[in-house]
Amino acid sequence: REPLEYRDGAPQSENVRVRPIVRNIHGLGGERLVQMNHPRAPTVDDEILNYFSHLAVAGEPFDPTVALEMAPNSALIEPDPDTGLRDLDFDAVELMNGPSMIYYYRTRADWFSLLLQGEFRAATANSDSHRVGQLLGLPRNYVRLANDAPRSFDEAGFIRAVREGRVYGTTGPLLEVGLGEAALGDRFRGRSGTLRVEVEAAHWVPVSTLRVYVNAALERTIPIGAGETREVSLEFAEDSFVTVEVEGEADATFEAVNPGFTPFAFTNPIFVDADGDGEWSAPGLPASLPATISDPLRDLE
């Protein structure tokens, strides 16, 4: 923090592309995490100043239904002639911001599209509270660390864990998710495995539904409650990624504690090396896109 400098020393961000911002942040030294905040608007009608809505210099919205090499998406992968950095070279993306589920599903479509094309950015959940009257600390992130004792906090290790996707976002439900021995952000090896999902929640946080996604497509919807565990057998024809969502319906108590929010949690991926070659190969955008990308707001209907 530099109180005499522009925005207390924050990198210059007006009228520049993302790639020099990334360069400047990493130029500060040490472990740094560059997060793209609220890249979509919380409502469909408000598209001002949201990165995936105008893609900086392109002036057109990111289209998750087409390849990165196609316009206007190609603006994201244009390398800087000096540094080679691209506007896509941030580390994390704010998948959930405040209470808006419209925002979540629209941004999830972008995130899934990037993942399918091999561009993984850790997904985060943040309250983005700016003023009195906004609820603080919801949603929030839970990050898996080797040692999570507060007195042993390792900032560099924490940043690496977030960057690697060892994190889930939530408005209340607590998750333990594993595919075989692989946890969030890990790589599972094999063409079949058992996904294990355990949910805990405070008594005032309703939980009712587990959704399992493979390569952005809904694979299974299963009832689940707080204090319960579900095991799901999965088969993989190709290298894949697995993500999980847990949801409940807000009742009067939850609404009183967290007005406007939905009881909800989502995970970063577990990557699947199905062919066992030691690498994870992105499956690519399929010819028939999953509804999570082609019709992202369908889950709200």
Secondary structure as the mmCIF struct_conf table of DSSP 4:
data_model
#
loop_
_struct_conf.conf_type_id
_struct_conf.id
_struct_conf.beg_label_comp_id
_struct_conf.beg_label_asym_id
_struct_conf.beg_label_seq_id
_struct_conf.end_label_comp_id
_struct_conf.end_label_asym_id
_struct_conf.end_label_seq_id
TURN_TY1_P TURN_TY1_P1 PRO A 3 LEU A 4
BEND BEND1 GLU A 5 GLU A 5
HELX_RH_3T_P HELX_RH_3T_P1 TYR A 6 GLY A 9
HELX_LH_PP_P HELX_LH_PP_P1 ALA A 10 GLN A 12
TURN_TY1_P TURN_TY1_P2 GLU A 14 ASN A 15
BEND BEND2 VAL A 16 VAL A 16
HELX_RH_AL_P HELX_RH_AL_P1 VAL A 18 HIS A 26
TURN_TY1_P TURN_TY1_P3 GLY A 27 LEU A 28
BEND BEND3 GLY A 30 GLY A 30
STRN STRN1 GLN A 35 MET A 36
BEND BEND4 ARG A 40 ARG A 40
BEND BEND5 PRO A 42 THR A 43
TURN_TY1_P TURN_TY1_P4 VAL A 44 ASP A 45
TURN_TY1_P TURN_TY1_P5 ILE A 48 LEU A 49
HELX_RH_AL_P HELX_RH_AL_P2 TYR A 51 HIS A 54
TURN_TY1_P TURN_TY1_P6 LEU A 55 LEU A 55
HELX_RH_3T_P HELX_RH_3T_P2 ALA A 56 ALA A 58
BEND BEND6 GLU A 60 GLU A 60
TURN_TY1_P TURN_TY1_P7 PRO A 64 THR A 65
BEND BEND7 VAL A 66 VAL A 66
TURN_TY1_P TURN_TY1_P8 LEU A 68 GLU A 69
BEND BEND8 MET A 70 MET A 70
TURN_TY1_P TURN_TY1_P9 ALA A 71 PRO A 72
HELX_RH_3T_P HELX_RH_3T_P3 ASN A 73 ILE A 77
HELX_LH_PP_P HELX_LH_PP_P2 GLU A 78 ASP A 80
TURN_TY1_P TURN_TY1_P10 PRO A 81 THR A 83
TURN_TY1_P TURN_TY1_P11 ASP A 87 LEU A 88
BEND BEND9 ASP A 91 ASP A 91
STRN STRN2 ALA A 92 ASN A 97
TURN_TY1_P TURN_TY1_P12 GLY A 98 PRO A 99
HELX_RH_AL_P HELX_RH_AL_P3 MET A 101 LEU A 116
TURN_TY1_P TURN_TY1_P13 GLN A 117 GLY A 118
STRN STRN3 ALA A 122 ASN A 126
BEND BEND10 ARG A 131 ARG A 131
TURN_TY1_P TURN_TY1_P14 VAL A 132 GLY A 133
BEND BEND11 GLN A 134 GLN A 134
HELX_LH_PP_P HELX_LH_PP_P3 LEU A 135 LEU A 135
BEND BEND12 LEU A 136 GLY A 137
BEND BEND13 PRO A 139 PRO A 139
STRN STRN4 ARG A 140 VAL A 143
BEND BEND14 ALA A 146 ALA A 146
HELX_RH_3T_P HELX_RH_3T_P4 PRO A 150 SER A 152
HELX_RH_AL_P HELX_RH_AL_P4 GLU A 155 ARG A 163
TURN_TY1_P TURN_TY1_P15 GLU A 164 GLY A 165
STRN STRN5 VAL A 167 THR A 170
BEND BEND15 THR A 171 GLY A 172
STRN STRN6 LEU A 174 LEU A 179
TURN_TY1_P TURN_TY1_P16 GLY A 180 GLU A 181
STRN STRN7 ALA A 182 ALA A 182
TURN_TY1_P TURN_TY1_P17 LEU A 184 GLY A 185
STRN STRN8 ARG A 187 ARG A 189
BEND BEND16 GLY A 190 ARG A 191
STRN STRN9 SER A 192 GLU A 200
TURN_TY1_P TURN_TY1_P18 HIS A 203 TRP A 204
BEND BEND17 VAL A 205 VAL A 205
STRN STRN10 THR A 209 VAL A 214
TURN_TY1_P TURN_TY1_P19 ASN A 215 ALA A 216
STRN STRN11 ALA A 217 PRO A 223
TURN_TY1_P TURN_TY1_P20 ALA A 226 GLY A 227
STRN STRN12 GLU A 228 GLU A 235
BEND BEND18 ALA A 237 ASP A 239
STRN STRN13 SER A 240 GLU A 247
HELX_RH_AL_P HELX_RH_AL_P5 ALA A 252 VAL A 257
BEND BEND19 ASN A 258 ASN A 258
TURN_TY1_P TURN_TY1_P21 PRO A 259 GLY A 260
STRN STRN14 PHE A 264 THR A 267
HELX_LH_PP_P HELX_LH_PP_P4 ASN A 268 PRO A 269
STRN STRN15 ILE A 270 ASP A 273
TURN_TY1_P TURN_TY1_P22 ALA A 274 ASP A 275
BEND BEND20 ASP A 277 GLU A 279
BEND BEND21 ALA A 287 SER A 288
HELX_RH_AL_P HELX_RH_AL_P6 ALA A 291 SER A 294
BEND BEND22 ASP A 295 ASP A 295
TURN_TY1_P TURN_TY1_P23 PRO A 296 LEU A 297
HELX_RH_3T_P HELX_RH_3T_P5 ARG A 298 LEU A 300
#
